[in-house]
Amino acid sequence: MTGASNILVAYAAAIGLSALVCAPVGAQPSGLAPGTQPGGDIDHSETDSVVSRPLPAPPISVTTRALSPGHWTLHESNYVWVPPETRLREIHTSALVHGSYVWRNGLYVWVPTHYANP
């Protein structure tokens, strides 16, 4: 299985599991969620149902991949054709931070252009 299909299977399992855990209003309590706790409230009978919240969906990791088109580039004093890519490469989706001087430990230090941490 590929990574994307593993994520889809895990997501479908989480949805199915949350549907099993949720009980409709007025349903009899099950062994998973008893209606009352021992020594609990006197106001509630043992036939009160307990409705649980559905489980949150697992976070989906998104990786963007792309192919670069062919282009001309300057190599020494000549232009050279760079062919298009044949394999997908990961694209940075975080913000590009331009280089600047930053005050650290009593000095200005040059921090080069980099991608921000997500």
N, C-alpha and C positions, 0 to 999 in steps of 0.2 A: 504494500500500500504506500502511496505517496504521503507526504506531510499534510497536504490539503485534505486528502480523504480521511486521514487519521483525526484531524480536527473536526471534520464533519461528523464522523462516527461518535467522537466524544461529546459533541454538542447534542446530537440526537439522543444519546444515552442520558445526558443530563436533563433534557426535556422530558423524556419518558420517565425518568426517575422522579422528577418533580411532580409529574401527573400521578404517579403511584403514591407519593407521600401526601398529597393534598386530599382532603376528605370533604365531601359536600356537606352543607349545613343540614343538620338533622340526622346525620349518619351515626350509626352505633360506634362507640369507641373501639379501636383495635388494640392489639398487643403493643403496637409501636407507640401509640399516643393514648394513654389511659385518660378517661374522662375526668377523674379527680385524683388528687394525690392522697396517700394515706394520712389520715388526721387533718385533711384539708378543710375547705370551706363547707359549712353546714348548709349554706344557701343553695348549693348546686347538687343536683342528683347525679348518680353514677351514669345516667344515660345521656348527660350533656356531651355534645360532640366537641372535639378539639380540632380546629382547623389550623393547619400550619401554612406558613407562607411558602410559595414555590421557591425552589433553589435558584440562585442567580445564574445566568448563563456564564459559562467560562469565557475568559477573555480570549479573543481571537487575535493571534499574532499575524500581522500583515507584513509581508516582505514584497516590495516592488522590484521587479526585474525587467530589464529592457535590453534591446539590441541597439548598438550605436551604428548610424549610417556611415557609409564611406565618406572620406573628406580629404582635402588637400592640406598638407602641412609643410612648413619650411624646415628642411634638413640641411644644415650648413648653408650653402648658397643656392640650393636648388629646391624647387617644390616637388614633393613626393606624394603619390596617391596612396592613401591608407585604405585598404579594403574594408567593407562592412564586417561587423562582428558576426560570428556564427554561433556563439554560445551566449546564453543569457547571463547578464551580470547584475549584481545587486545595486540598486539606486539608493542614495542617501536621501531620506525623507526629512531629516532634521534640518534646522535652520543653519545657514552659512554665516559664520561670524567673521567679519573682516578683521585683519590684523590691526593691533593698536598697542599703545603703551599702557601698562597697568602698574599702579603703585603697589609694590610688595617689599616688605622688610626695609623700608626707608629709601628705596630706589625705584626708578621707573624701569620696568622690564618690558621688552618687546614680546608680545604674544602673537605669533603668526596666524594667518587665516586658517580657520578650522571649522569643523561641524560641531554645533552645540550638542551637549549630551541630552538624550531624550528624557 
